[in-house]
Amino acid sequence: MNNAELAARDLRHLWHPCTQMKDHEWLPMIPIRSGRGVWLEDFDGKRYIDAISSWWVNLHGHANPRINAAIADQLERLEHVLLAGFSHQPAIELADRLVEVAPPGLERVFYVDNGSSAIEAALKMSYHYWRNLGRAGKHRFVTLSNSYHGETLGALAVGDVALYKETYQPLLMEVITAPSPDCFERDPGESCEEHALRRFAEIETILRAQADEISAVIVEPLVQCAGNMRMYPPIYLSRLRALCDELEVHLIADEIAVGFGRTGTLFACEQAAITPDFLCLSKGLTGGYLPLSVVMTTSGVYQAFYDDYATLRAFLHSHSYTGNPLACRAALASLELFAENDVLARNRELARVMGEATAALNDHPHIAEVRQTGMILAIEMVRDKATRTPYPWRERRGLTVYRHALSRGALLRPLGNVIYFMPPYVITAEQIHLLAEIAGEGIELATR
């Protein structure tokens, strides 16, 4: 088998995610045969550095021996069992471990299947909590502009990226949208912190006026990933946590993309020294191996559902593969790697290298900024640097960078006109410099 043969078979039946399939009339599909470390290899023998961790999920490299062994061992014991009325050791041990490492006060772990489903569960938990307390009028949600929380209808409703949301608007619940503290939008001469505090004043006005009907505020801590990797400082989160406490509004932290070391700490909320009421985790939870997500919450929330069956207070939300043993073993192995290899310390050094390797792009006439939070780095291309006027989206400039990167052996899938690095943590300094070189070449081609 070679790439062309497999691509032809693929296109006969498969419908790929987040893809206009007609593009593949001229943009080759790339079937991948194997992966190891940061490398993916296709059926023609060409290798690609996975600079985006296969949609932000892979932490410790492809085919990691430790995670491989954990899954193989579990496969010989138990592949799956329902988690209603039954349990199993990997789910119990993972819950214990997550409570140990998560922000303090998150003592209950609810297993779900994927990131969007975790958001759905958190939204339902929040509303149902208030309903169980006799406050069913608290049924609305506040989200931030430019946010993204997933593709299922509830998750889509609390997001704000038009590309994903506009088509389905008639199907979605109404939410309240507050302006994002996104530092890219700051005024000339304004610091990121000043901008964040100005934006906080706007959400404060909303919450003070409507707290009686607001169930929760949902945020992506520090980085709005699908929203072009826009970033903001921790002070916004610390102020928001205090305000939510004062006004009796839940805070949902969507760390599906930014959790497990992406921002420099194990969880982004740590940088603001806060504990949300609900913490949603997925993607890197299993090290990039298997679908699994969790909603972590407090004992106080849990107790609002704990009652006799006849009261109908139970949280009747379920998925067939909830708490799958294979996925839980992968997640436990991933957390063991964090503990034994001091991954976060190594990431700090890698993040420094990423910043240095791309620093020269700040002077490029068509780069608005190079921004970075931990192991996430984004390079935003614009038509006019002085005014930050973007290129028209129909020109698909980022696609030029993507195609050039593939020709040079790198997977750099853009977000519109934003090129970003979010690599596995096993990447080397030399590989980072190579990615920076490839990205720079692609940007030159894309901005001619």
N, C-alpha and C positions, 0 to 999 in steps of 0.2 A: 504493500500500500504506500502511496505517496500523497502529498498534500492535495494535488488536483483531484485525484480519485475520491478521496474522502470528502473534500469540499462539495463535489458534485452530488455525492450521496446525501450529505447533510442538507443541501438546499432542496432536495426532493420532498422532505417531510418536516424538518425542524423549523420552528419559528423562534427566533432568538430575542432575548430581552433588550429593551432600550435600544432598538435597532430598526431603522427603515430598511426592510429586507431588500428593496430594490437597489440599494447601494451596492449589494454584492454582485450586481451585474458587471461592476468595474473595480470594486474593492475586494481583493481576494480574502476569502475565509481562511483562517489559519488553524488547522487541526493540531492539537498538541499531543505528543506521544508520551512525554515524561517530564518530570520536574525534579530538581534537586537543588537545595539551597535557594539562591536568588534566581536560578536559571530555569527557563522553560525550553523544551526542545520539540520542534515540529517533526513531521514525518519525512521531511526532506533532509533532516539532520541540522537545520539551522537553529541556533540558540538565541534566546532573548532574555535580558535582565528584566525581571518582573518588578518594575519600579513603582507599581501601584498596589502591590500585594494582592493581586487578583480581586479587585474591588474591595481592598482595605481589610481583608480577612486574615491574611497569612502573617504570622508574627515571627516564627522561628525558622522559616525556610521550608521549602517543599521537601517532602519525604524525610522529615526530621526523624532520626532513628529513635529518639525517646518516645515520641508520640506514636510512631508506627508500632513500637513494641507494646505500648499500653493498649492500643486498639486490638492488636492481634491477641493479646492475653485475654481481653474481655470477650472477644469473639468466641473463644473456646468455652466461656462460662455462661453468658446470657446476652443475646442480641437485643431483645426488647421484651418489656412487659408493661401492661397498663399501669398508670400511676394513681389510679382511683381504687382505694381499698388494698392496694399492694404497694410495695416499695422495693428498693434494691440498694446495695451498698454504694455504688458510684454516685447516685443521686444524693444520698445522705452525706457522704464525705465531701462532695462538691459544695453542698449547701453550707456545711460547717466551715469549709475553707473560704468561701465567698464572704461569709459573715466576719471572719477574722480579718480579711484584707480590705473590705469596703469601708466607706466613711462610717464613723461610730453611730450606733442607733438603728442601723438597718439590720434587723434580726430575723426577717422572714423572707424566704426565697420561693417565688412562684415560677415554675418552669413553663416555657412556651417554646414555639418551634423556630421562629425567625424574628428579625428586628421589627418588621411591621406589626406582627402579632403581639410583640411585647408592648408596643405603643398602644394597640387596641386594648390590651388587658389593663394597662395603667390608667387609661382614660375611663374605662368601665369601673375599675376599682375606686377611683376617686369619686365619681358620681355616686356609685352605690354606697360608699362610705357615708356621704352626706345624707343620702336617702335613708339609710339605716339609723341615722341620728335624728330623723324627723325633719331634715332640711332639704327636701327634694327640690326646692327652688334654686339650689346651687347646681345648675346644670350646664353652665357655659364654660368655655375654655378660652384662655388668652394665649396667643402665639406671637412669635416675632416675625416681622417682615423678612423675606429671603430665607425662611427656615425650611427644612425638609425633614420629614419624620417617617416616610415610607409610602407605599403604593396602595395598600388596602384603604377602604373608603374613610374610616375614622382617622387613620394616620395621614391620609391625603388631605383631609379637611383641616387638620391642624398644621399643615405645611403651607408654604407661600411661594413656591417656585412655579411660575405661571406655565412653564413648559410641560410640567407634569399635571398641573391642577385644572387649568382652564377648561379643558375638554369635558371634564367630569363634574363641573361646578353644580349643575342641577341635581346631582345625586348626593351632594355633601351637606352636612350640618353647617350651620352658620357659626363662625367663631369671631372673636375679637382680635384684631391684629394691631400690635404695638410696634413702633419703629425699632429696628434692630440697632444694637450698639456697635455694629460693624465699623471698625476703625477706618476702612477705606473711604467711608462717607464723611469723615470729619472735615470741618471747615479749614481753610488755609490758616496756619499758625496755631491750630487747636491740637492739643495732645490727645492721644487715644483715651487716656483716663478722663480728661475733660469732656470729650465727646460721649463717652459711656455714661458719665454722670448726667449729662444733658438728656440723653435718651432715657435714663432711668427716671428722671422727673416726669417724662411723658407717660411711662407705664404706671408710675405712682398715681397720676391723675386718674387714669382708667380704673385702677384697682380701688382707689378710695371711693369713687363714684358708684361702682357696681359690685362691690365685694359680696353683697348678699346673694347675687345670682351667679357668681363665679366659683366654679368647682376647683380649677387648677390653672396654673401657668405652666407651659411646657417650653423648655429651652434646650438647645444643644450647647453644652458648656464650652466656652472659649473659641470653638471653631464651628462655623456653619459649613459643613463639608460639601454637600451637594450644591449648596448655594455659592459656588465658585470659591470655596475655601476661604471665605471671609472670616476675620478673626477679631476678637475683642478682649479687653483685660479683665482679670478676675474681680475687680471691685464691683462690677455690675452684678455679679452673682451674689456677692456678700450682702449688698444692699437689698437685692431682691429677696433673698432668704429672710432677712429681718422684716421686710414689709409683709411678706406672706404670713409669717408668724403672727404679726400684729393684727392682720385683717382676717385671719382664719381662712386662708386660701392655700391649697396644696401647691407644692413645687415638684414638677416632674422633670428629672434630668435625663435627657436622651443621650447616653454615652455609648450608643451602639457603635458609632464610628470612632469616637475619640477615647474610649476606654482602653485599658490594658497597655498603658505606656506610650500612647501616641503623642500625648502633649507634654511629656517629660516627667509626669508623675503617673502612678498606676491608674488613677482616675483623675479626670480634669477638675472635678469638684474639690479635690484636695488643695488646689492652688488658691481657692477662695475660702478654705477652711469651713466648708458648709456640708451639711447632710441634707439631701433632698428627702421629700416624703416618699418618692418613688424613684428608683434608679433602674433604667432600662439598659440591658447589656446584651450584645450578640456579637456578630462578626468575629473579632479576635478572641472571643470567649473560648473557642475550641482550638485556637491556634491556626484556624483556617481550614480545618479538616471536615467538620460535619455541621449541619444546621442545628443550632441550639440557641435559645435566648432565655433570659430571666428578667423578672420584675422583682426587685428587692424593695421591701418596705419595712415599716416600723411595727412594733408590737401593738401600738395604739391603733393603727389601721386594722391589723389582724383581729384585734378584740372586738371591733365593731361588727364583724361578721360571725363571731363565735357565739352560737346560741342553739337552742333546741331546733330540731329540723322543722317543726311546724311553724316557726316564725318566718320561714322563707328568707332568712338573712344570708344564707350561704352564697358564696361566689361561684356560680354555675358557669364557669368558662373552662373549656377543655380543648385539647388537640390530641389526636391519636398517638403521635410520637413524643408527647410531652415527657421530658426528662429521660430521653433515650440513653440506655447504659453506655453504648459505644461513644456517643457524643460527650457524656459526662466524664468518661475515662480520658478522652482526649483533652478536655478542659482541665482535669486534674494534672495531667502530664505537663500541660502548658504552664500552669501555675507553679509546678515544681521547678521548671526551667527558670522562671523568674527568681525563685528563692535561691537556687543553687548557683546560678551563673551571674548574679548581679547585673541583670539585663538593663535595668534603668541607668546604672552608672555608665555602662557601655553606650547606651543610647545618647547620653549627654555628650559624649565625645563625638559620636556620629553626627549628631545635630550640629555641633560646632563645625565639623567638616562640610556638611551640607551648606551651611551659611557662607563659609569661606569660598567654596567651589563655585557658588552662584553670585557672589557679591558684585562681580564686574557687570552683570546684567542690569544692575540698578542704573547704570549710565547709558543703557541702550535707548535710542530715541523713541522706540515704540514699546517700551516696558514702563507701565505706570508705577509698579513697585514689585519688589521681591519680599514676600512676607513669610514669617515662619513662627510656628509654635511647636517646640519639641521636634518630633520626627515627621512633621508635616510642613512642607515648604511649597509655596505657590508663586508662580510667575505670571503676572497679568499683562497680556498684550493689549495695546490700545492704538487707535489711529493717531491721536494727538496727545502727547505726553503732558503738555502744559495744562490742558483742559480736562484731561482724562476721558476724552471722547472715545467711546468704544468703536471697534470695527463692527459693521453690520453683521448680525449673526448669520445671515444667509451666505456670507462669503466663506464661512467655515474655515477660517484661518488655522484654528487648532488642528484641523484634520491634516493640514500640510505637515505640521510638526509630528503628528502621529505616524504618518506614512514614512517620513524621513527616519524617524526613530526605528521603525521596523526594519528598514533597509540597513540600519547600523547595528541591529541586534538588541533593541530595547523596546519594552512595552511602556509607552507613555500615552495613555488614553486621556485626552484633555476634557475639561469641563468648559465647553464653548471656547473662549479665547484665553482660558487659564490653563497653563501647563503646571503640573504639580508632581512632586515626589512624595510618596508614602510607602517606602520600601520595607521588605522584611528586615527584622533587626539583625540578621546575620550578614547583611551587606558589608562590604569592606570600604575603606577610604578610597582605594583605587577605583572601585566600581562607582562610587559616588562621583568622583572626578570625571569618569567616563560619561556618566549620565549628564553631568553639567555641560560637557563638551557637545554631546549629541543634541541636547536641548538648545544650546546656543546656535548650533548649525541650523536646526529646524526653524528656530525663530527668525534667523536671517532669511531663510527661504520664504517663510510665511508673511514677512512684513515688507517684502520688496514692493 
